[in-house]
Amino acid sequence: MTLTDLGKPFLKDYTSLLQVLSDKPLAGLGDAYVNFVYSLALSRKARSPCGRKMKGTPLAEALRESGLREIMPSRMDKHALSDAAEALLVYAWLNNSITLEESVDALERNEDLEKGLRKLLLKVRQKMKL
């Protein structure tokens, strides 16, 4: 079974990037994915296993800095913006647009978390076929 097959039972046929960014249930899965990626990046840096939850602020700021905020509705709070970033990242992973390794590397290689997330979101935006 490929990663693409993993998402088939529940992923919708999205016709736009805005649909992906606005999918609340997908954002829930994205939250778990982003926390896992973040924990792996921190574990590799520390050379010791650790589990952490990423706060919403770096995700929301990275979404703004990547230019993706511009396609979202105007009145959205930080929580909604971070949900959008999480939905996009897990969608990209499930559709083989990015790998788990690419995601972890983006966070591990950058001392500034927002910068790593911004680079990752820009990479995803570039590879998306929507």
Backbone hydrogen bonds, N-H to C=O, Kabsch-Sander energy under -0.5 kcal/mol:
donor,donor_aa,acceptor,acceptor_aa,energy
6,L,2,T,-1.4
7,G,3,L,-1.3
8,K,4,T,-0.8
10,F,7,G,-1.2
11,L,7,G,-2.9
14,Y,12,K,-1.3
20,V,16,S,-1.2
21,L,17,L,-2.5
22,S,18,L,-1.6
23,D,20,V,-1.4
24,K,22,S,-1.0
27,A,23,D,-1.8
28,G,24,K,-1.6
29,L,25,P,-1.4
30,G,26,L,-2.6
31,D,27,A,-2.1
32,A,28,G,-1.2
33,Y,29,L,-2.2
34,V,30,G,-3.1
35,N,31,D,-2.2
36,F,32,A,-2.1
37,V,33,Y,-2.7
38,Y,34,V,-2.8
39,S,35,N,-2.4
40,L,36,F,-2.5
41,A,37,V,-2.5
42,L,38,Y,-2.5
43,S,39,S,-2.4
44,R,40,L,-2.5
45,K,41,A,-2.1
46,A,42,L,-2.5
47,R,43,S,-1.4
48,S,43,S,-1.5
59,L,55,K,-0.7
60,A,56,G,-2.8
61,E,57,T,-2.7
62,A,58,P,-2.2
63,L,59,L,-2.2
64,R,60,A,-2.1
65,E,61,E,-2.8
66,S,62,A,-1.7
67,G,64,R,-1.4
68,L,63,L,-1.0
69,R,63,L,-1.2
70,E,67,G,-0.7
71,I,68,L,-1.3
72,M,69,R,-1.5
76,M,74,S,-1.2
81,L,77,D,-2.1
82,S,78,K,-2.4
83,D,79,H,-2.2
84,A,80,A,-1.9
85,A,81,L,-2.0
86,E,82,S,-2.3
87,A,83,D,-2.6
88,L,84,A,-2.3
89,L,85,A,-2.4
90,V,86,E,-2.2
91,Y,87,A,-2.2
92,A,88,L,-2.5
93,W,89,L,-1.9
94,L,90,V,-2.9
95,N,91,Y,-1.6
96,N,93,W,-1.7
97,S,92,A,-3.1
98,I,92,A,-1.1
103,S,99,T,-2.0
104,V,100,L,-2.6
105,D,101,E,-2.9
106,A,102,E,-2.2
107,L,103,S,-1.3
108,E,104,V,-2.8
109,R,105,D,-2.8
111,E,109,R,-0.5
113,L,111,E,-0.7
116,G,112,D,-2.0
117,L,113,L,-2.5
118,R,114,E,-2.8
119,K,115,K,-2.5
120,L,116,G,-2.0
121,L,117,L,-2.9
122,L,118,R,-2.6
123,K,119,K,-2.1
124,V,120,L,-2.4
125,R,121,L,-2.7
126,Q,122,L,-2.1
127,K,123,K,-1.7
128,M,124,V,-1.7
